[in-house]
């Protein structure tokens, strides 16, 4: 399938998966454990989505949809408690993501 062979189209595909996931999740809560290992930015899917542990280091040349102030902690998919430094993300099951992290599937958390 040529859609996912091209790097840019692959990112778009993964981004759409994330957005679809948000719609499917609604306001559901998904359990996670802060004891899980941290997601590595080198994980293949993390790298495809431009995941970084510090949102301010996002490669804006590759991921132009990043805007200052976006971070995992204010993403609809983030499953962190209060001011914890890490939380879960359904896109990366079995791992934690940094509260100050970011990836291309970021969607503003509903207030
Ligand atoms: S921005 Fe963070 S919480 Fe949101 S989808 Fe990406 S990794 Fe998950």
Backbone and ligand atoms as CSV (ligand in chain L), in Angstrom:
chain,resi,resn,atom,element,x,y,z
A,1,UNK,N,N,0.850,-1.171,0.000
A,1,UNK,CA,C,0.000,0.000,0.000
A,1,UNK,C,C,0.894,1.231,0.000
A,2,UNK,N,N,0.864,2.009,-1.049
A,2,UNK,CA,C,1.778,3.121,-1.201
A,2,UNK,C,C,1.545,4.226,-0.175
A,3,UNK,N,N,0.366,4.296,0.407
A,3,UNK,CA,C,0.056,5.368,1.344
A,3,UNK,C,C,1.019,5.380,2.522
A,4,UNK,N,N,1.451,4.215,3.006
A,4,UNK,CA,C,2.306,4.198,4.190
A,4,UNK,C,C,3.777,3.975,3.847
A,5,UNK,N,N,4.141,3.918,2.545
A,5,UNK,CA,C,5.545,3.777,2.193
A,5,UNK,C,C,6.242,5.126,2.244
A,6,UNK,N,N,5.571,6.160,1.873
A,6,UNK,CA,C,6.139,7.498,1.889
A,6,UNK,C,C,6.164,7.998,3.330
A,7,UNK,N,N,7.304,8.551,3.796
A,7,UNK,CA,C,7.431,9.000,5.179
A,7,UNK,C,C,6.381,10.011,5.572
A,8,UNK,N,N,6.144,11.007,4.719
A,8,UNK,CA,C,5.169,12.040,5.030
A,8,UNK,C,C,3.768,11.456,5.128
A,9,UNK,N,N,3.408,10.607,4.159
A,9,UNK,CA,C,2.085,9.993,4.203
A,9,UNK,C,C,1.956,9.077,5.411
A,10,UNK,N,N,3.065,8.444,5.797
A,10,UNK,CA,C,3.030,7.578,6.982
A,10,UNK,C,C,2.729,8.411,8.221
A,11,UNK,N,N,3.370,9.581,8.328
A,11,UNK,CA,C,3.092,10.451,9.471
A,11,UNK,C,C,1.633,10.886,9.465
A,12,UNK,N,N,1.123,11.234,8.279
A,12,UNK,CA,C,-0.270,11.656,8.196
A,12,UNK,C,C,-1.193,10.519,8.622
A,13,UNK,N,N,-0.853,9.299,8.180
A,13,UNK,CA,C,-1.658,8.139,8.547
A,13,UNK,C,C,-1.662,7.956,10.060
A,14,UNK,N,N,-0.468,8.009,10.671
A,14,UNK,CA,C,-0.378,7.823,12.119
A,14,UNK,C,C,-1.094,8.943,12.855
A,15,UNK,N,N,-0.987,10.184,12.343
A,15,UNK,CA,C,-1.683,11.303,12.957
A,15,UNK,C,C,-3.192,11.064,12.932
A,16,UNK,N,N,-3.697,10.602,11.779
A,16,UNK,CA,C,-5.134,10.350,11.668
A,16,UNK,C,C,-5.560,9.239,12.613
A,17,UNK,N,N,-4.691,8.244,12.807
A,17,UNK,CA,C,-5.007,7.184,13.767
A,17,UNK,C,C,-5.178,7.775,15.158
A,18,UNK,N,N,-4.298,8.712,15.510
A,18,UNK,CA,C,-4.378,9.334,16.825
A,18,UNK,C,C,-5.658,10.127,16.978
A,19,UNK,N,N,-6.000,10.905,15.971
A,19,UNK,CA,C,-7.220,11.705,16.025
A,19,UNK,C,C,-8.437,10.797,16.108
A,20,UNK,N,N,-8.444,9.730,15.336
A,20,UNK,CA,C,-9.557,8.785,15.381
A,20,UNK,C,C,-9.656,8.174,16.764
A,21,UNK,N,N,-8.487,7.890,17.338
A,21,UNK,CA,C,-8.471,7.323,18.690
A,21,UNK,C,C,-9.095,8.260,19.697
A,22,UNK,N,N,-8.828,9.539,19.559
A,22,UNK,CA,C,-9.411,10.523,20.473
A,22,UNK,C,C,-10.920,10.477,20.376
A,23,UNK,N,N,-11.433,10.458,19.163
A,23,UNK,CA,C,-12.883,10.434,18.972
A,23,UNK,C,C,-13.482,9.170,19.570
A,24,UNK,N,N,-12.767,8.058,19.408
A,24,UNK,CA,C,-13.280,6.791,19.917
A,24,UNK,C,C,-13.242,6.735,21.434
A,25,UNK,N,N,-12.261,7.398,22.024
A,25,UNK,CA,C,-12.107,7.343,23.474
A,25,UNK,C,C,-13.148,8.164,24.201
A,26,UNK,N,N,-13.535,9.288,23.628
A,26,UNK,CA,C,-14.446,10.160,24.316
A,26,UNK,C,C,-13.867,10.539,25.664
A,27,UNK,N,N,-14.662,10.518,26.689
A,27,UNK,CA,C,-14.203,10.901,28.023
A,27,UNK,C,C,-13.802,9.696,28.851
A,28,UNK,N,N,-13.643,8.535,28.197
A,28,UNK,CA,C,-13.286,7.330,28.937
A,28,UNK,C,C,-11.927,7.471,29.597
A,29,UNK,N,N,-11.798,6.854,30.732
A,29,UNK,CA,C,-10.530,6.835,31.429
A,29,UNK,C,C,-9.886,5.470,31.236
A,30,UNK,N,N,-8.601,5.460,30.924
A,30,UNK,CA,C,-7.868,4.224,30.732
A,30,UNK,C,C,-6.775,4.176,31.790
A,31,UNK,N,N,-6.696,3.058,32.482
A,31,UNK,CA,C,-5.716,2.932,33.549
A,31,UNK,C,C,-4.302,2.856,32.993
A,32,UNK,N,N,-3.352,3.359,33.749
A,32,UNK,CA,C,-1.941,3.210,33.414
A,32,UNK,C,C,-1.180,3.206,34.723
A,33,UNK,N,N,0.048,2.784,34.674
A,33,UNK,CA,C,0.885,2.784,35.858
A,33,UNK,C,C,2.103,3.646,35.604
A,34,UNK,N,N,2.408,4.520,36.564
A,34,UNK,CA,C,3.597,5.366,36.448
A,34,UNK,C,C,4.867,4.535,36.545
A,35,UNK,N,N,4.742,3.267,36.939
A,35,UNK,CA,C,5.902,2.386,37.044
A,35,UNK,C,C,6.311,1.804,35.689
A,36,UNK,N,N,5.516,2.023,34.668
A,36,UNK,CA,C,5.861,1.503,33.342
A,36,UNK,C,C,7.115,2.211,32.828
A,37,UNK,N,N,7.860,1.574,31.935
A,37,UNK,CA,C,9.066,2.215,31.401
A,37,UNK,C,C,8.715,3.408,30.510
A,38,UNK,N,N,9.617,4.368,30.455
A,38,UNK,CA,C,9.352,5.540,29.606
A,38,UNK,C,C,9.456,5.193,28.120
A,39,UNK,N,N,8.626,5.848,27.347
A,39,UNK,CA,C,8.682,5.697,25.896
A,39,UNK,C,C,9.975,6.311,25.372
A,40,UNK,N,N,10.682,5.582,24.558
A,40,UNK,CA,C,11.897,6.116,23.937
A,40,UNK,C,C,11.526,6.870,22.662
A,41,UNK,N,N,12.075,8.053,22.469
A,41,UNK,CA,C,11.851,8.771,21.197
A,41,UNK,C,C,12.351,7.965,19.996
A,42,UNK,N,N,13.206,6.958,20.255
A,42,UNK,CA,C,13.735,6.123,19.171
A,42,UNK,C,C,12.831,4.949,18.820
A,43,UNK,N,N,11.786,4.718,19.621
A,43,UNK,CA,C,10.799,3.690,19.283
A,43,UNK,C,C,10.286,4.017,17.871
A,44,UNK,N,N,10.150,3.021,16.996
A,44,UNK,CA,C,9.773,3.330,15.601
A,44,UNK,C,C,8.497,4.158,15.454
A,45,UNK,N,N,7.453,3.816,16.195
A,45,UNK,CA,C,6.210,4.589,16.059
A,45,UNK,C,C,6.379,5.980,16.679
A,46,UNK,N,N,7.100,6.048,17.815
A,46,UNK,CA,C,7.354,7.343,18.448
A,46,UNK,C,C,8.125,8.248,17.486
A,47,UNK,N,N,9.138,7.683,16.851
A,47,UNK,CA,C,9.932,8.472,15.912
A,47,UNK,C,C,9.087,8.934,14.723
A,48,UNK,N,N,8.211,8.051,14.242
A,48,UNK,CA,C,7.359,8.415,13.102
A,48,UNK,C,C,6.430,9.569,13.452
A,49,UNK,N,N,6.037,9.625,14.742
A,49,UNK,CA,C,5.136,10.687,15.188
A,49,UNK,C,C,5.895,11.877,15.769
A,50,UNK,N,N,7.221,11.815,15.715
A,50,UNK,CA,C,8.026,12.938,16.197
A,50,UNK,C,C,7.983,13.111,17.699
A,51,UNK,N,N,7.764,12.016,18.441
A,51,UNK,CA,C,7.685,12.137,19.898
A,51,UNK,C,C,9.011,12.621,20.466
A,52,UNK,N,N,8.920,13.593,21.346
A,52,UNK,CA,C,10.081,14.093,22.094
A,52,UNK,C,C,9.674,14.217,23.554
A,53,UNK,N,N,10.641,14.082,24.442
A,53,UNK,CA,C,10.351,14.174,25.878
A,53,UNK,C,C,10.220,15.622,26.339
A,54,UNK,N,N,10.693,16.536,25.522
A,54,UNK,CA,C,10.587,17.969,25.812
A,54,UNK,C,C,10.008,18.636,24.566
A,55,UNK,N,N,8.749,19.047,24.668
A,55,UNK,CA,C,8.040,19.578,23.504
A,55,UNK,C,C,8.781,20.723,22.829
A,56,UNK,N,N,9.532,21.480,23.613
A,56,UNK,CA,C,10.218,22.644,23.029
A,56,UNK,C,C,11.341,22.238,22.083
A,57,UNK,N,N,11.691,20.942,22.070
A,57,UNK,CA,C,12.741,20.479,21.166
A,57,UNK,C,C,12.167,19.840,19.896
A,58,UNK,N,N,10.868,19.963,19.705
A,58,UNK,CA,C,10.230,19.407,18.500
A,58,UNK,C,C,10.885,19.956,17.239
A,59,UNK,N,N,11.114,19.071,16.294
A,59,UNK,CA,C,11.683,19.468,15.005
A,59,UNK,C,C,10.555,20.086,14.167
A,60,UNK,N,N,10.419,21.403,14.254
A,60,UNK,CA,C,9.307,22.070,13.571
A,60,UNK,C,C,9.447,22.044,12.051
A,61,UNK,N,N,10.643,21.770,11.564
A,61,UNK,CA,C,10.813,21.634,10.111
A,61,UNK,C,C,10.088,20.384,9.619
A,62,UNK,N,N,10.079,19.334,10.449
A,62,UNK,CA,C,9.388,18.098,10.083
A,62,UNK,C,C,7.956,18.076,10.581
A,63,UNK,N,N,7.713,18.688,11.728
A,63,UNK,CA,C,6.394,18.622,12.363
A,63,UNK,C,C,5.871,20.041,12.579
A,64,UNK,N,N,5.459,20.651,11.484
A,64,UNK,CA,C,5.061,22.054,11.518
A,64,UNK,C,C,3.749,22.277,12.259
A,65,UNK,N,N,3.016,21.198,12.570
A,65,UNK,CA,C,1.757,21.406,13.288
A,65,UNK,C,C,2.010,21.691,14.763
A,66,UNK,N,N,3.239,21.499,15.238
A,66,UNK,CA,C,3.557,21.829,16.628
A,66,UNK,C,C,3.456,23.330,16.848
A,67,UNK,N,N,2.803,23.712,17.935
A,67,UNK,CA,C,2.719,25.115,18.337
A,67,UNK,C,C,3.175,25.224,19.782
A,68,UNK,N,N,3.840,26.311,20.105
A,68,UNK,CA,C,4.324,26.554,21.458
A,68,UNK,C,C,3.173,26.383,22.459
A,69,UNK,N,N,3.465,25.683,23.527
A,69,UNK,CA,C,2.462,25.458,24.575
A,69,UNK,C,C,1.830,24.078,24.500
A,70,UNK,N,N,1.936,23.432,23.347
A,70,UNK,CA,C,1.397,22.075,23.231
A,70,UNK,C,C,2.345,21.116,23.933
A,71,UNK,N,N,1.797,20.253,24.772
A,71,UNK,CA,C,2.585,19.208,25.422
A,71,UNK,C,C,1.639,18.106,25.852
A,72,UNK,N,N,2.214,16.958,26.153
A,72,UNK,CA,C,1.403,15.801,26.517
A,72,UNK,C,C,0.396,16.145,27.630
A,73,UNK,N,N,0.833,16.915,28.616
A,73,UNK,CA,C,-0.021,17.208,29.767
A,73,UNK,C,C,-1.323,17.902,29.370
A,74,UNK,N,N,-1.351,18.608,28.240
A,74,UNK,CA,C,-2.598,19.254,27.825
A,74,UNK,C,C,-3.173,18.631,26.549
A,75,UNK,N,N,-2.808,17.371,26.318
A,75,UNK,CA,C,-3.323,16.605,25.172
A,75,UNK,C,C,-4.516,15.765,25.628
A,76,UNK,N,N,-5.484,15.657,24.770
A,76,UNK,CA,C,-6.689,14.874,25.079
A,76,UNK,C,C,-6.364,13.420,25.413
A,77,UNK,N,N,-5.307,12.891,24.854
A,77,UNK,CA,C,-4.974,11.479,25.059
A,77,UNK,C,C,-4.179,11.219,26.330
A,78,UNK,N,N,-3.675,12.237,26.970
A,78,UNK,CA,C,-2.778,12.064,28.120
A,78,UNK,C,C,-3.534,11.508,29.320
A,79,UNK,N,N,-2.912,10.537,29.979
A,79,UNK,CA,C,-3.524,9.878,31.125
A,79,UNK,C,C,-2.652,10.065,32.361
A,80,UNK,N,N,-2.335,11.283,32.674
A,80,UNK,CA,C,-1.520,11.574,33.844
A,80,UNK,C,C,-2.368,12.161,34.958
A,81,UNK,N,N,-1.855,12.053,36.165
A,81,UNK,CA,C,-2.549,12.577,37.337
A,81,UNK,C,C,-1.925,13.901,37.750
A,82,UNK,N,N,-2.753,14.914,37.974
A,82,UNK,CA,C,-2.287,16.183,38.527
A,82,UNK,C,C,-1.038,16.703,37.850
A,83,UNK,N,N,-0.018,16.924,38.676
A,83,UNK,CA,C,1.229,17.478,38.132
A,83,UNK,C,C,2.323,16.417,38.012
A,84,UNK,N,N,1.916,15.164,37.799
A,84,UNK,CA,C,2.901,14.097,37.644
A,84,UNK,C,C,3.776,14.371,36.419
A,85,UNK,N,N,5.003,13.898,36.474
A,85,UNK,CA,C,5.945,14.145,35.381
A,85,UNK,C,C,5.749,13.194,34.210
A,86,UNK,N,N,5.041,12.087,34.459
A,86,UNK,CA,C,4.766,11.124,33.392
A,86,UNK,C,C,3.310,10.689,33.446
A,87,UNK,N,N,2.834,10.183,32.334
A,87,UNK,CA,C,1.476,9.675,32.264
A,87,UNK,C,C,1.387,8.638,31.158
A,88,UNK,N,N,0.220,8.081,31.017
A,88,UNK,CA,C,0.019,7.108,29.959
A,88,UNK,C,C,-0.470,7.768,28.690
A,89,UNK,N,N,-0.406,7.023,27.608
A,89,UNK,CA,C,-0.946,7.464,26.326
A,89,UNK,C,C,-1.385,6.207,25.588
A,90,UNK,N,N,-2.647,6.135,25.166
A,90,UNK,CA,C,-3.129,4.926,24.501
A,90,UNK,C,C,-2.420,4.618,23.186
A,91,UNK,N,N,-1.732,5.576,22.629
A,91,UNK,CA,C,-0.976,5.303,21.401
A,91,UNK,C,C,0.274,4.491,21.693
A,92,UNK,N,N,0.717,4.529,22.946
A,92,UNK,CA,C,1.971,3.861,23.320
A,92,UNK,C,C,1.729,2.990,24.553
A,93,UNK,N,N,0.916,1.980,24.391
A,93,UNK,CA,C,0.563,1.089,25.494
A,93,UNK,C,C,1.809,0.456,26.103
A,94,UNK,N,N,1.801,0.351,27.419
A,94,UNK,CA,C,2.912,-0.291,28.120
A,94,UNK,C,C,4.080,0.639,28.394
A,95,UNK,N,N,3.932,1.900,28.051
A,95,UNK,CA,C,4.991,2.891,28.272
A,95,UNK,C,C,4.382,4.125,28.927
A,96,UNK,N,N,5.242,4.969,29.468
A,96,UNK,CA,C,4.792,6.281,29.922
A,96,UNK,C,C,5.361,7.333,28.982
A,97,UNK,N,N,4.654,8.430,28.892
A,97,UNK,CA,C,5.147,9.570,28.113
A,97,UNK,C,C,5.390,10.717,29.081
A,98,UNK,N,N,6.290,11.602,28.728
A,98,UNK,CA,C,6.624,12.738,29.587
A,98,UNK,C,C,5.516,13.784,29.522
A,99,UNK,N,N,5.146,14.329,30.688
A,99,UNK,CA,C,4.119,15.380,30.724
A,99,UNK,C,C,4.511,16.549,29.827
A,100,UNK,N,N,5.816,16.799,29.738
A,100,UNK,CA,C,6.300,17.909,28.917
A,100,UNK,C,C,6.639,17.461,27.493
A,101,UNK,N,N,6.264,16.220,27.143
A,101,UNK,CA,C,6.554,15.696,25.818
A,101,UNK,C,C,5.556,16.169,24.769
A,102,UNK,N,N,5.713,15.654,23.580
A,102,UNK,CA,C,4.817,16.018,22.470
A,102,UNK,C,C,4.979,15.003,21.351
A,103,UNK,N,N,3.890,14.789,20.614
A,103,UNK,CA,C,3.981,14.041,19.350
A,103,UNK,C,C,2.946,14.611,18.390
A,104,UNK,N,N,3.027,14.194,17.146
A,104,UNK,CA,C,2.188,14.753,16.074
A,104,UNK,C,C,0.708,14.396,16.214
A,105,UNK,N,N,0.354,13.528,17.168
A,105,UNK,CA,C,-1.064,13.217,17.381
A,105,UNK,C,C,-1.676,14.074,18.471
A,106,UNK,N,N,-0.928,15.089,18.929
A,106,UNK,CA,C,-1.438,15.970,19.980
A,106,UNK,C,C,-2.780,16.576,19.564
A,107,UNK,N,N,-3.735,16.551,20.492
A,107,UNK,CA,C,-5.049,17.179,20.307
A,107,UNK,C,C,-5.397,17.886,21.610
A,108,UNK,N,N,-5.848,19.107,21.536
A,108,UNK,CA,C,-6.156,19.888,22.737
A,108,UNK,C,C,-7.158,19.159,23.623
A,109,UNK,N,N,-6.803,19.069,24.893
A,109,UNK,CA,C,-7.684,18.448,25.879
A,109,UNK,C,C,-8.938,19.296,26.027
A,110,UNK,N,N,-10.075,18.617,26.007
A,110,UNK,CA,C,-11.338,19.318,26.191
A,110,UNK,C,C,-11.401,19.860,27.613
A,111,UNK,N,N,-11.909,21.055,27.766
A,111,UNK,CA,C,-11.965,21.638,29.115
A,111,UNK,C,C,-13.223,21.238,29.836
L,1,LIG,S1,S,1.035,14.455,22.563
L,1,LIG,FE1,FE,1.662,12.994,24.178
L,1,LIG,S2,S,-0.258,12.310,25.142
L,1,LIG,FE2,FE,-0.791,13.270,23.171
L,1,LIG,S3,S,-0.887,11.593,21.692
L,1,LIG,FE3,FE,1.207,12.398,21.618
L,1,LIG,S4,S,2.394,11.170,23.092
L,1,LIG,FE4,FE,0.206,10.818,23.513
